[in-house]
Amino acid sequence: MSHALTTDTVLADVVRPTLIERLTLAPAHMDLAYAEEALTRSVGRDLRLKKRLEEAGSQYEFVVIDSPAQLNVLTINTMAAATEVIVPLHSQYYSFVGLAQLLETIRMMQSWVNPGLVISGALVTQFDKKSALHRRALERLRTELNGKIRVFQTVIPHGLRAQQAAEFHTPVVRLFPNSPVARAYKDLAAEVARVQPA
């Protein structure tokens, strides 16, 4: 993926097929970390990913971009190219502390780079329903964000199956389709498809 951002390589040259029909992947590699340094010296650095996706045209029905949490050139590229943002939050207090800053960053991106960018909602991950701490954190998040941004009803539970699936380089919904984590991701997909962005 770094080549598509830092050179004239088109997206079609980095996209790889998967075992899942109609699902392709533009894999990242450790050299993506070096792409940031190369991008800082490039013309149009904030819009490289957007340009690559525009070149692909209507080839893809949906594009999901996984982005680092910190604000850097790669994150700016992601938000410049995206139409919607899902904000993942671990169900821990410190994850919520930085939420206000992240939302401000997204709003700044909306003002300066991508006015069409919308926040689809916040997604709680690594949730342990047996933990009183996690339940309180989720309740607090829903209360604090009520009327500001959506908090998805679906929460992604902490689960060993997701880690095992990652080890086998296979989506958890394929390897362990009946696991709580897989069911939660299916529920999230249905919820995202059903609701309009806030």
N, C-alpha and C positions, 0 to 999 in steps of 0.2 A: 504494500500500500504506500510505503514511503516514496517509491519511484513515481507513482501517479501524482504525488503532491509536489515533488521536487524537480521532476524532469518533464519531458513532453510525452511520457508514457500515458496512454489512454486507459480508462478503467477496464475496458474489455481485455486488456493484456494482463491484468493482475487478478481478475475474477476467476475463481475456480468452482467447478461443479461440486455438489455434495451428493450423498446417497439419498437425500430427500428430494423428491420431484419438485421442480420449480423453486428450489432454494439454492442460491449461489452465495459464495463467500469471497470477500476481498480480504485476505488474511493480512494481519499485521505481524511484524517481526520486531526483534529488539532494535533493528536499525531505524524503526519509527521514532525512537527516542532521539536519534541524530537528525531526523528530518526537521525538528523544531529549530535547531541551529541553522540549518540550510535555509529554512523558510524566512528567518529573521532578515536575511540579506536579499530576499526575492521581491520583485515587483508583483503586486497583487497577492501578496502572501495570505491575506485573510480570506480570499475568495477562491483558492485553488480547488478545494473539494467541491464547492458549488459548481465551478466550471466543469469539472470532470463529470458530475452528475447530470448537468445540462447537456453535455456531449452525448451521454448515454440515452438521452431522450426518454421516450415512454417505454423503454425496454423492461423496466421494473415497475411492478404494481406498488410495492412497498420497499422502502429502504430503511433499515434499522442501523443506527450508528452508535457504537459504544465509545464513550469519550471519557478521558480522565477527569477526575473531580476538580483538579486545580485549574485555574485560569491560565492558559498559555496559548500559543499560536494554534495548536491542534484543536483546542476547545473552541477557540474563536472560529476556526474553519468549520467545525461541526455545527455551531449555532448559526453561522452564516448560510449553511447549506440546508438546514433543517426547516421543516414547517411546524413541527411540534416538539416539545421537550417533555420527557417523563423524568421526574427528579427522584432517583432512588435514595432511600434513607434506611440505614440500619436502625433497628429498633433499640437504640441506645441514646442516652441523654446527649452525649457529645456530638452525635450525628445531627441532632436537631439544633445545636448551638450555632453551627455554621450555616443553617438554612437561610436566615435573613440575608446574609452576605451573598449567598448563591442566587437567591431570588433577585437581589439588586443587580448582580452581574447580568442575569438574563434580561432584566428590564433595560439595562444599559445597552445590551446587544440589540434589543428591540428598537431603541431610539437611534442608534448610530449605524448599525450594520444590516439588520434584518427586521423591518417593521412588521412583516407578516408572521413572525415567530410567535407561537402561542404555547402556554404551559398547559399540557394535557392534565397533569396532576402529579401528586407526590405518591410514590409507591414505597410502602414499608417492606423491607426485606429482612432476612435472617431472624424472623419473628418466632419466639418460643412462647406459645400460648400458656404454658405452665408457669412462666415467670411473671410474678406480680410486677416486677420492674418494667418488663416489656409491655404488659397490659396498661400500666399507668402512662408509659411513654406514648403509646398509641392513642390513648384517650386524650392526653394533653395536646398531641399534634392535631387531632381532629377538632378540638376546641379552639386552638390558636389559629388554625387556618380556615375555620368556618367562615364562609363568605369571601375569602381571599383567593384561595385556589382549591381545587378539588383534591381530596385525599381518596385514592381508590379504595373501594370496599374490599377488594382482593388484597390480601397480604401474603407475601411469599414466606413460607415457614423455613426455619433452619432445618436442614436435612442432610443426612449423610449421602443420600442418593444423588444429590446434585454434585457433590464432590467426586463420587465414584464415576458419574457420567463424564465429568470433565477429564478425569484420568484416562478414560477410554476415547476421548475426543468425539463423543456422541451426545447429541441433545438428550437431556433427561426425559423429555416427553417421548423419545423413541426407545431409550434403553430401559427406563422404568416408568412406563406410561400410567400405571395406577398408583404411583407413589404420591404422597401429599404435595410434594414440591411440583411434580409434573401437573397434577390436577390444578394447582394454584396458577401455574403459568397458562394453562388452557383457559381458566376462568378470567385471568387478566386479559388475554387476547380477546375474549368475547366482550369483556367490559370496555376495552379500548375501542373495539369496532362499534359498540352500541352507543357510546356517548360522544357528543361533540365537545371539542376543547373549550375550557372555561375562558 
